[in-house]
Amino acid sequence: MRPPEVVCREQISRIQQSVDFHATQREHRFLEYVVEESLSGRGERIKAYSVAVEVFGRDTTFDPQNDPIVRIAARHLRRSLERYYLTAGQADPVVVGIPKGSYVPTFSMRIPRDGIGSVVAVEENPTQPFSLEQTEASNVRASDPPSSDDVRGQLQRIVSSPEFPKVGRAGAFLNYIVEETLAGRGHRIKGYSIAIEVFKRPDSFTQDDPVVRIEAGTLRRALERYYLVAGRKDPVRIDIPKGGYVPTFARNEAAPPEPVKSKAAPPPEAFGRQAAALWRVRWPVLGALTVVAGLVGSAYWLPERHMPDMPLLDRPTLVVAPFTNLGDGPNAELYAQGLTEELLTALPRFKEIKVVGRETSASLPPGVSMSRIKDELGARYLLNGSMRTSGSRIRVTARLLDTLDGSIVWSEDYENDLQTRDLFAIQMAVANKVAATIAQPYGIMAQVASAKPPPDDRRAYDCTLNFYAYRAELSVERHADVRACLERVVARYPSYATAWAMLSILYLDEERFKFNSRTDAPQPMQRALQAARRAIQLDPDNIRALQALMTALFFNQQFAEAMRIGEQALATNPNDTELMGELGTRLAMGGQWQRGAALLDKALALNPGAAGYYHGTRALAAFMLGDYPAAVAGIGRADLQKCSLFHIVAAIIYAEAGMSKDARRAGETFMKMRPDFVPNIAAELSIRNIQPRDQLRLIMTMRKAGIPVPDGVEAAIADQNAAPR
């Protein structure tokens, strides 16, 4: 049976007064209503219709099939309760839940276990009386290790769940390490064996390939999420402790205990006295554990799970207000909510910004004032908009506002026809376009921040802005300043993954552009690879870190692995135009000119203000594909006068287009800036993974432009590439 009514009400009061219960006023009313109805014996009345009418003020024509307000609010309330019990409520005596598929609350009593101060839940069972003996019996069972059959059953339960990812090799990874452990071969579970047997790497696999570490991090997060959602009451927990790949198996204390015969239950008032006595005795121990658990829980729920020394405040903060429904159709409200949800999925993928969470966004009215966003939430930007449906037409208007002065810094309209495109495809496409336009490194928010930085900006964020400014011009002078700035940042914030990734690219530029090379340090390629791997270790899903690792591996002649990581990163965030342009550049240089050009076109279409570096590569791709007018137009848009390689590409393009004077002028400028390049041209082209046939074509055109390429280079290229690459 459920705990006494007075204990349940005390728990509800405890939850609603806690600062760790991040629920909206609407969700507070929702919780109060379902609890009161349930405790008053009217649980059968708790349906979507009654909640909508009595809590949300819907009229009697409410149809839950057309209006999802109750489902959405229930989902948010479940998350708020889950987070509360992971933080402040870790040691509360009663657990209140809203099971999926229902709005009737459940109440579970937690009794401290002797000696260890942890808790075990006793689920509500209306057909059986509650007793302390039952709890003690369940405690004994919970201490028994699960059998092999129990673990295999749990493994099947996890991998078949819709809450467990079906993409990638997470299922195969988990199955392998579980079966090896159950077979007594846990000592064999190493990065090498997993790489060979799960990810089908060759026998030459080394730890330089981070695939196992990356996938293990992904698998750990998938298991954490599974046990927070679908697996909360599963009988067995499977975990992968950090620092190794050998799984652990344990009884899940959150699982409902098996029925146990017991003596008649004491009256409710006796139960209350017994529980109170138990809590008085064990509260000091639990109090200390709660502090520790609260800190751990709080760390888990921090955005992106950053280490404490990472400068979270340095990134601009964005709030997404619910989009206003201006439509006249029955599903218009659902459309608006769906678009808001898609935006809250697409925007947080950009690590350069901080997006306020779903719960906060859902609590805001569509017409929320900018002063509230700035003063209460401390956010610099507000994204809002509206959705209007009329017949089969749907029109979305999106606006980005600067809360410092109330100005609209960007707005756009998107129109679609519901008869020709699926609604969900429209929502996703619009959300991706908005995210790419405003959030990516050269987007609207970065431009505004550069033009008028907020007064409380700190040096760490300035460094990231300066990095993108450097990438836009590629000058040797700015390279030195940004490199020094980022080196100071990682010294102060060693867990700042994005800064390590940017530093990796700057180290690489010492070699490929000959910018500010240092003789008193390890080789630039070595430092670039080390910094990229450091970034991946800190944050395996960080797009800038994956971009840096891809680029470092590319210049270390690991083309196939570099492209694999680049494709993985692009799948993680398909709207990041900085990554998209870099991947397109690397593919093109490696001989895949058509695919590279297509990615560059997409990146430049999504973000016309992207780095001139990508315009230059796109111009070179047009040259290699025989589209010389497009090549001439593209090199004119690149405008990278301070970058030596810009001038050699320009010379090649102008020469082939018959612009002899321009070609010779560009060639002479290049020779002044990089006199060391031509004498080592075979090595310079090879390190960029340019294919032999493409190298020969480029050399022929360089000579046509008047660049003094030495005789015999073609033979050297043929010899260098005689062996398989």
C-alpha positions in Angstrom: 0.0 0.0 0.0 1.1 3.6 -0.4 2.7 5.5 2.5 0.3 7.3 4.8 -1.5 10.3 3.3 0.2 12.8 5.7 3.7 11.5 4.6 2.8 11.9 0.9 1.6 15.5 1.5 4.7 16.4 3.4 6.7 15.0 0.5 4.8 17.1 -2.1 5.4 20.2 0.0 9.1 19.4 0.3 9.4 19.0 -3.5 7.5 22.2 -4.4 9.5 24.3 -1.9 12.8 23.1 -3.2 14.9 25.3 -5.5 16.0 22.1 -7.3 12.5 21.4 -8.5 12.7 23.2 -11.8 9.0 23.2 -12.8 6.8 25.9 -14.2 3.7 27.2 -12.3 1.6 25.2 -14.7 3.5 22.0 -13.8 3.1 22.8 -10.1 -0.7 23.0 -10.6 -0.6 19.8 -12.6 1.3 18.0 -9.7 -1.0 19.3 -7.0 -4.1 18.3 -9.0 -3.1 14.7 -9.7 -1.8 14.2 -6.1 -5.0 15.5 -4.5 -7.2 13.5 -6.8 -5.2 10.3 -6.1 -5.0 10.8 -2.3 -8.8 11.5 -2.3 -9.5 8.2 -3.9 -10.4 9.7 -7.3 -7.5 8.4 -9.3 -9.8 6.9 -11.9 -10.8 10.5 -12.8 -7.3 11.6 -13.8 -7.4 11.6 -17.5 -6.1 14.0 -20.2 -9.5 15.6 -20.5 -10.0 16.3 -16.8 -6.4 17.7 -16.5 -6.8 19.9 -19.5 -10.2 21.4 -18.3 -9.5 21.7 -14.5 -5.7 22.6 -14.6 -5.1 24.3 -17.9 -8.5 26.0 -18.4 -9.4 24.3 -21.7 -13.1 24.4 -22.6 -15.3 21.4 -22.7 -14.6 20.9 -26.4 -11.0 19.9 -25.6 -9.8 16.9 -27.7 -6.5 15.4 -26.5 -5.9 14.0 -30.0 -5.6 17.5 -31.4 -4.3 19.4 -28.4 -1.1 17.9 -26.9 -0.8 20.3 -24.0 -1.3 17.6 -21.3 1.2 15.1 -22.9 3.8 17.9 -23.2 3.3 19.1 -19.6 3.4 15.6 -18.2 6.7 14.9 -20.0 8.2 18.1 -18.6 6.9 17.2 -15.1 8.4 13.8 -15.2 11.8 15.3 -16.1 11.5 17.8 -13.3 10.8 15.1 -10.8 13.6 12.9 -12.1 16.1 15.8 -11.7 14.8 16.6 -8.3 15.4 13.1 -7.0 18.9 13.1 -8.6 19.8 16.2 -6.6 18.1 17.6 -3.6 15.7 14.6 -3.2 18.3 11.8 -3.1 17.5 11.0 0.5 13.9 12.0 0.7 11.7 9.3 2.4 9.0 9.2 -0.3 9.5 9.1 -4.1 6.7 10.6 -6.2 6.5 9.6 -9.9 4.2 10.0 -12.9 4.5 6.7 -14.9 4.6 6.9 -18.6 1.2 6.1 -20.2 -0.7 7.5 -17.3 -1.2 10.7 -15.2 -2.0 8.9 -11.9 1.0 9.5 -9.5 2.7 6.7 -7.7 4.2 7.0 -4.1 7.2 4.9 -3.0 8.6 4.7 0.6 12.4 4.6 1.0 13.8 3.1 4.2 17.4 3.6 5.2 19.5 0.4 5.1 21.6 -0.5 8.1 25.2 0.5 8.1 25.4 2.1 4.6 22.9 4.9 4.8 21.5 4.3 1.3 17.9 3.9 0.5 15.7 1.3 -1.1 12.3 2.0 -2.6 9.1 0.1 -1.6 6.7 0.6 -4.4 3.1 1.3 -3.9 1.0 -2.0 -4.0 -2.7 -1.3 -3.3 -3.4 -5.0 -2.8 -0.8 -5.7 -0.2 -0.2 -4.0 3.2 3.1 -2.3 3.8 5.4 -3.7 6.5 9.0 -3.1 7.6 9.7 -6.9 7.5 8.9 -6.8 3.8 11.5 -4.1 3.4 14.2 -6.0 5.3 13.5 -9.1 3.2 13.8 -7.1 0.0 17.1 -5.7 1.3 18.6 -9.1 1.6 17.6 -10.0 -2.0 19.0 -6.7 -3.3 22.4 -7.6 -1.9 22.6 -10.8 -3.9 24.6 -10.5 -7.2 22.6 -11.1 -10.3 23.0 -14.4 -12.1 24.3 -14.8 -15.7 20.8 -15.3 -16.9 19.7 -12.2 -15.1 22.4 -10.2 -16.8 21.7 -11.6 -20.2 18.0 -10.9 -19.8 18.9 -7.3 -18.8 21.2 -6.9 -21.8 18.4 -8.0 -24.1 16.0 -5.6 -22.4 18.4 -2.7 -22.9 19.4 -3.3 -26.6 15.7 -3.9 -27.6 14.5 -0.7 -25.9 13.5 2.3 -28.1 15.4 4.4 -25.6 18.7 2.7 -26.5 20.4 4.1 -29.7 20.1 1.9 -32.8 22.7 3.7 -34.8 26.4 2.9 -34.7 27.8 -0.1 -32.9 26.6 0.7 -29.3 24.7 -2.6 -29.1 27.5 -4.7 -30.5 30.0 -3.0 -28.1 27.8 -3.6 -25.0 27.1 -7.2 -26.1 30.8 -8.0 -26.5 32.0 -6.7 -23.1 29.0 -8.3 -21.3 29.5 -11.7 -22.8 33.3 -11.6 -22.3 32.8 -10.7 -18.7 30.2 -13.4 -18.1 32.6 -16.0 -19.8 35.3 -15.1 -17.3 37.4 -13.2 -19.9 37.1 -9.8 -18.4 40.9 -9.4 -18.3 40.8 -9.5 -22.2 38.6 -6.5 -22.5 41.1 -3.8 -23.6 40.9 -1.0 -26.2 42.8 -3.2 -28.7 40.5 -6.3 -28.4 37.4 -4.1 -28.7 38.8 -2.2 -31.7 39.6 -5.5 -33.5 36.5 -7.6 -32.6 33.8 -4.9 -32.4 34.9 -2.1 -34.7 36.8 -4.3 -37.2 40.0 -2.4 -37.1 43.1 -4.0 -38.6 45.7 -5.8 -36.4 47.9 -2.7 -36.8 45.5 -0.7 -34.6 47.1 1.6 -32.0 45.9 3.9 -29.3 46.4 6.8 -31.7 43.0 5.8 -33.0 40.4 7.2 -30.4 37.5 5.1 -31.7 37.1 3.0 -28.6 37.4 5.9 -26.2 34.8 7.9 -28.2 32.4 5.0 -28.5 32.8 4.1 -24.8 31.9 7.6 -23.8 28.8 7.4 -26.0 27.8 4.1 -24.6 28.2 5.3 -21.0 25.9 8.2 -21.7 23.4 5.9 -23.5 23.2 3.6 -20.4 22.9 6.6 -18.1 20.0 7.9 -20.1 18.4 4.5 -20.4 18.3 4.0 -16.6 16.9 7.5 -16.1 14.1 6.8 -18.5 13.0 3.3 -19.6 15.2 1.3 -17.2 14.4 3.1 -13.9 12.8 0.0 -12.5 14.7 -2.8 -14.3 15.9 -5.5 -11.9 19.6 -5.3 -13.0 22.0 -2.4 -13.6 24.8 -2.7 -16.2 27.4 0.0 -15.9 30.8 0.7 -17.5 33.0 2.5 -14.9 35.3 5.2 -16.3 38.9 4.3 -16.7 38.1 0.8 -18.2 35.8 -1.1 -20.4 34.9 -4.0 -18.1 31.2 -3.8 -17.1 29.7 -4.1 -13.6 26.5 -5.9 -12.8 24.3 -5.1 -9.7 20.7 -5.3 -8.5 18.9 -2.2 -9.3 17.7 -0.8 -5.9 15.0 1.3 -7.7 13.3 -1.9 -9.0 10.1 -3.0 -7.2 10.7 -5.7 -4.7 9.1 -9.1 -5.2 6.0 -9.8 -3.1 6.9 -11.2 0.3 4.5 -12.7 2.8 4.4 -10.6 5.9 2.6 -10.1 9.1 -0.3 -7.7 9.4 0.7 -4.2 8.9 0.7 -1.8 11.8 -1.8 1.0 11.7 -0.7 4.2 9.8 0.1 6.1 12.9 2.4 3.3 14.1 4.1 3.3 10.7 4.6 7.0 10.9 6.3 6.6 14.4 8.5 3.8 13.1 9.6 5.7 10.0 10.3 8.9 12.0 12.4 7.0 14.5 14.4 5.4 11.7 15.0 8.7 10.1 16.1 10.4 13.4 18.7 7.6 13.9 20.1 7.5 10.4 19.7 11.1 9.3 23.2 12.3 10.2 24.8 9.7 7.9 22.2 10.3 5.2 22.6 14.0 5.5 26.3 13.8 4.7 25.6 11.4 1.8 23.0 13.7 0.5 25.4 16.5 0.2 27.8 14.3 -1.7 25.1 12.9 -3.9 23.6 16.3 -4.5 27.0 17.5 -5.7 27.4 14.5 -8.0 23.8 14.9 -9.3 24.3 18.6 -9.8 27.5 17.9 -11.8 25.6 15.4 -14.0 22.9 17.9 -14.9 25.3 20.8 -15.7 25.0 21.7 -19.4 27.3 19.6 -21.6 28.8 18.1 -18.3 31.7 20.5 -18.2 34.4 20.3 -15.6 34.1 23.0 -12.9 37.0 25.1 -14.2 35.6 25.5 -17.7 34.4 29.0 -18.3 30.8 28.5 -19.0 29.9 32.2 -18.7 32.2 33.1 -21.6 29.7 31.8 -24.2 26.7 33.9 -25.3 23.5 32.6 -23.8 20.4 32.1 -25.9 16.8 31.6 -24.8 14.3 30.1 -27.2 10.8 31.4 -26.4 7.8 29.2 -27.5 6.8 30.2 -31.0 3.4 31.9 -31.2 0.6 30.1 -32.8 -1.2 32.4 -35.3 -2.9 29.7 -37.2 -6.6 28.9 -37.5 -6.3 25.1 -37.9 -6.9 22.5 -35.2 -3.2 21.4 -35.3 -1.7 24.9 -35.3 -0.7 24.8 -31.6 0.9 21.4 -32.1 2.9 22.7 -35.1 4.2 25.7 -33.1 5.3 23.4 -30.2 6.9 21.0 -32.5 9.0 23.7 -34.1 10.1 25.0 -30.7 11.2 21.5 -29.8 13.2 21.0 -33.0 15.0 24.3 -32.4 15.9 23.2 -28.8 17.4 20.0 -30.4 19.4 21.7 -33.2 20.8 24.8 -31.3 22.6 23.1 -28.4 24.8 21.2 -30.8 26.9 24.3 -31.3 29.4 24.4 -28.4 30.2 28.1 -29.0 26.9 29.1 -27.4 24.9 28.1 -24.3 21.2 27.4 -24.8 18.8 27.6 -21.9 17.0 24.3 -21.3 13.6 23.1 -22.4 12.0 23.5 -19.0 12.8 27.1 -18.8 11.8 27.7 -22.4 8.5 25.9 -21.9 7.7 28.1 -18.9 7.9 31.3 -20.9 4.9 33.0 -22.5 5.3 33.5 -26.3 5.5 37.3 -25.9 8.0 37.2 -23.0 9.7 40.6 -22.5 13.4 41.1 -23.2 14.0 42.6 -19.8 12.9 39.4 -18.1 15.3 37.4 -20.4 18.2 39.7 -19.5 17.5 40.3 -15.8 16.1 37.0 -14.6 17.9 34.5 -16.9 21.0 36.6 -17.7 20.8 35.8 -21.4 22.2 38.0 -24.1 19.9 36.7 -26.9 16.3 35.8 -27.3 15.0 33.8 -30.3 11.2 34.0 -30.8 8.8 33.9 -33.7 5.5 32.8 -34.9 3.8 30.1 -37.0 0.8 30.7 -39.2 -1.2 28.0 -41.0 -3.8 28.7 -43.6 -5.2 25.9 -45.6 -2.2 23.9 -46.8 0.2 26.8 -46.4 2.5 27.2 -43.4 4.6 30.3 -42.7 7.2 30.6 -40.0 8.8 33.9 -38.9 11.9 33.8 -36.7 13.6 36.7 -35.0 16.8 37.0 -33.0 16.8 39.9 -30.5 19.7 41.4 -28.5 18.5 41.9 -24.9 21.1 44.6 -24.2 19.3 47.2 -26.3 16.2 45.4 -27.5 17.2 45.5 -31.1 16.2 42.9 -33.7 19.5 41.7 -35.1 18.1 39.2 -37.5 14.8 38.0 -38.9 13.6 35.6 -41.6 10.5 34.1 -43.1 10.1 30.5 -44.2 7.1 29.3 -46.3 6.1 25.8 -47.2 3.2 23.8 -48.5 1.9 21.0 -46.4 0.6 19.2 -49.5 4.1 18.8 -50.9 6.2 18.3 -47.8 5.6 16.4 -44.5 5.1 18.7 -41.5 7.9 17.1 -39.5 10.3 17.5 -42.4 9.3 21.2 -42.6 9.9 21.7 -38.9 13.3 20.0 -39.0 14.4 21.9 -42.1 13.4 25.3 -40.7 15.0 24.6 -37.3 18.2 23.5 -39.0 18.3 26.6 -41.2 17.7 28.9 -38.2 20.3 27.1 -36.1 23.0 27.3 -38.8 22.2 31.0 -39.5 22.4 32.3 -36.0 24.5 29.9 -33.9 27.4 28.6 -36.0 30.9 30.2 -35.6 30.5 32.9 -38.3 26.8 33.4 -37.8 24.7 36.2 -36.6 25.4 35.9 -32.9 29.2 35.8 -33.5 29.0 38.9 -35.7 27.0 40.8 -33.1 29.4 39.8 -30.3 32.4 40.9 -32.4 30.8 44.3 -33.1 29.6 45.1 -29.6 30.8 42.5 -27.0 28.9 42.4 -23.7 30.5 44.3 -20.8 31.1 41.1 -18.8 32.9 39.2 -21.5 36.0 37.5 -20.3 39.2 36.7 -22.1 38.4 33.1 -22.8 35.4 34.0 -25.0 37.4 36.8 -26.6 40.0 34.2 -27.6 37.3 32.1 -29.4 36.0 35.1 -31.2 39.6 36.0 -32.2 40.1 32.5 -33.5 37.3 32.8 -36.0 38.5 36.2 -37.0 41.9 34.8 -37.6 40.4 32.0 -39.7 38.6 34.6 -41.8 41.9 36.3 -42.8 44.7 33.7 -42.1 47.4 36.3 -41.3 50.7 35.5 -39.7 50.3 38.4 -37.3 46.9 37.4 -35.9 48.1 33.8 -35.7 50.7 34.7 -33.1 48.3 36.7 -31.0 45.5 34.1 -31.0 47.9 31.2 -30.3 49.3 33.0 -27.3 45.8 33.8 -26.1 44.6 30.2 -26.3 47.7 28.9 -24.6 46.9 31.1 -21.7 43.3 29.9 -21.7 44.1 26.2 -21.6 46.7 26.9 -18.8 44.0 28.5 -16.8 41.1 26.2 -17.9 42.7 22.9 -18.7 39.3 21.3 -19.2 38.2 23.7 -21.9 37.9 21.3 -24.9 37.0 23.9 -27.5 40.1 25.9 -26.7 42.3 22.8 -27.0 40.7 22.1 -30.4 41.3 25.6 -31.7 44.9 25.5 -30.4 45.4 22.2 -32.4 44.4 24.0 -35.6 46.8 26.9 -34.8 49.7 24.5 -34.2 48.9 22.9 -37.5 49.1 26.2 -39.3 52.7 26.6 -38.1 53.5 23.8 -40.5 51.1 24.1 -43.4 51.3 27.9 -43.7 54.7 28.3 -42.0 53.2 30.7 -39.5 55.4 31.6 -36.5 57.1 28.2 -36.3 59.0 27.6 -33.0 62.3 25.8 -32.8 62.1 25.3 -29.0 59.0 23.1 -29.1 58.0 19.7 -30.4 57.1 19.5 -34.0 53.9 21.3 -34.9 52.2 18.2 -36.3 52.9 16.4 -33.0 51.5 19.3 -30.9 48.5 19.6 -33.2 47.6 15.9 -32.8 48.2 16.0 -29.0 46.0 19.0 -28.5 43.2 17.5 -30.7 43.3 14.3 -28.7 43.3 16.2 -25.5 40.1 18.0 -26.6 38.5 14.6 -27.6 39.4 13.1 -24.2 37.7 16.1 -22.4 34.5 16.1 -24.6 34.2 13.3 -27.2 31.2 15.0 -28.8 32.7 18.4 -29.2 32.4 19.3 -32.9 35.4 21.6 -32.9 37.5 18.9 -31.2 36.4 16.3 -33.9 37.2 18.9 -36.6 40.6 19.4 -35.1 41.3 15.7 -34.9 40.1 15.2 -38.4 42.4 17.9 -39.7 45.5 16.8 -37.7 45.1 13.2 -38.9 44.7 14.4 -42.5 48.0 16.3 -42.4 49.6 13.3 -40.6 48.8 11.2 -43.7 45.9 9.2 -42.1 43.4 10.2 -44.8 40.8 7.4 -44.4 40.6 7.8 -40.6 40.4 11.6 -40.9 37.5 11.3 -43.2 35.7 8.8 -41.0 35.9 11.2 -38.0 34.8 14.1 -40.2 31.7 12.2 -41.4 31.0 11.2 -37.8 31.2 14.8 -36.6 29.0 16.0 -39.5 26.3 13.4 -38.6 26.5 14.7 -35.0 25.8 18.3 -36.1 24.8 18.6 -39.7 24.4 22.4 -39.4 27.9 23.4 -38.4 29.2 25.2 -41.4 32.7 25.5 -40.1 33.0 21.7 -39.9 31.2 21.3 -43.2 33.6 23.6 -45.0 36.6 21.9 -43.4 35.4 18.4 -44.3 34.6 19.6 -47.9 38.1 21.0 -48.1 39.8 17.8 -46.9 37.7 15.6 -49.3 38.5 17.8 -52.2 42.2 17.8 -51.5 42.1 14.1 -51.2 40.8 13.8 -54.7 37.0 13.7 -54.1 36.6 17.1 -55.8 32.9 16.7 -56.6 31.8 15.6 -53.1 34.1 18.3 -51.5 32.6 21.0 -53.8 29.1 19.9 -52.9 29.8 20.3 -49.1 31.5 23.6 -49.6 28.5 24.9 -51.6 26.2 23.8 -48.9 28.4 25.4 -46.2 28.6 28.7 -48.1 24.9 28.7 -48.9 24.0 28.3 -45.2 26.6 30.8 -44.1 27.7 33.3 -46.8 30.0 35.0 -44.3 32.1 31.9 -43.8 35.9 32.1 -43.9 37.4 33.1 -47.2 39.5 30.0 -46.9 36.5 28.0 -48.0 35.8 30.3 -50.9 39.4 29.7 -52.0 39.1 25.9 -51.8 35.8 26.0 -53.7 37.5 28.0 -56.4 40.3 25.4 -56.6 37.7 22.7 -56.8 36.0 24.5 -59.7 39.4 24.7 -61.4 40.0 20.9 -60.9 36.4 20.2 -62.2 37.0 22.3 -65.3 34.6 25.2 -64.5 37.0 28.0 -65.0 34.5 30.9 -64.9 33.3 29.7 -61.5 36.9 29.3 -60.4 37.7 33.0 -61.3 34.6 34.2 -59.6 35.3 32.1 -56.5 38.9 33.3 -56.0 37.7 36.8 -56.2 35.4 36.2 -53.2 38.1 34.5 -51.2 40.2 37.7 -50.6 42.9 36.2 -48.4 45.7 38.6 -49.3 47.7 37.8 -46.2 47.7 34.0 -46.8 50.4 32.8 -49.2 48.5 29.8 -50.5 45.7 32.1 -51.7 48.1 33.7 -54.2 49.3 30.4 -55.7 45.7 29.2 -56.1 44.9 32.5 -57.7 47.9 32.2 -60.1 46.8 28.7 -61.2 43.2 29.8 -61.8 44.1 33.0 -63.7 46.7 31.1 -65.8 44.1 28.5 -67.0 41.5 31.3 -67.6 43.9 33.1 -69.9 44.5 36.1 -67.5 48.3 36.0 -67.9 49.1 39.3 -66.2 47.0 38.5 -63.1 48.5 35.0 -63.0 52.1 36.3 -63.1 51.3 39.0 -60.5 49.8 36.4 -58.1 52.7 34.1 -58.7 55.3 36.7 -57.9 53.5 37.6 -54.7 53.4 34.0 -53.7 57.1 33.6 -54.3 57.9 36.6 -52.1 55.8 35.2 -49.3 56.8 31.5 -49.5 60.2 31.2 -51.2 60.6 27.8 -49.5 57.5 26.2 -51.1 58.5 25.6 -54.7 61.9 23.9 -53.9 60.0 21.4 -51.8 56.8 21.3 -53.9 56.5 17.5 -54.1 56.5 17.3 -50.3 54.2 20.3 -49.9 51.6 18.7 -52.2 52.0 15.3 -50.7 51.4 16.4 -47.1 48.1 17.8 -48.3 47.1 14.4 -49.6 46.8 15.7 -53.2 46.6 12.7 -55.6 49.5 12.2 -58.0 47.5 13.0 -61.1 46.2 16.2 -59.5 49.8 17.1 -58.5 51.0 16.8 -62.1 48.1 19.0 -63.3 48.8 21.7 -60.7 52.5 21.7 -61.5 51.9 22.1 -65.2 49.6 25.1 -64.6 52.0 26.7 -62.1 54.6 26.7 -64.9 52.1 28.3 -67.2 51.6 31.0 -64.5 55.4 31.7 -64.5 56.1 30.0 -61.2 59.7 28.5 -61.4 58.9 24.9 -60.7 62.2 23.0 -60.9 62.8 20.4 -63.6 62.5 16.8 -62.6 59.6 17.3 -60.1 57.3 15.1 -62.1 59.7 12.2 -61.9 60.1 12.8 -58.1 56.3 12.7 -57.8 56.1 9.5 -59.8 58.9 7.9 -57.6 57.3 9.1 -54.4 53.9 7.6 -55.3 55.2 4.4 -56.9 54.5 2.5 -53.7 50.9 2.0 -52.5 49.7 4.9 -50.3 
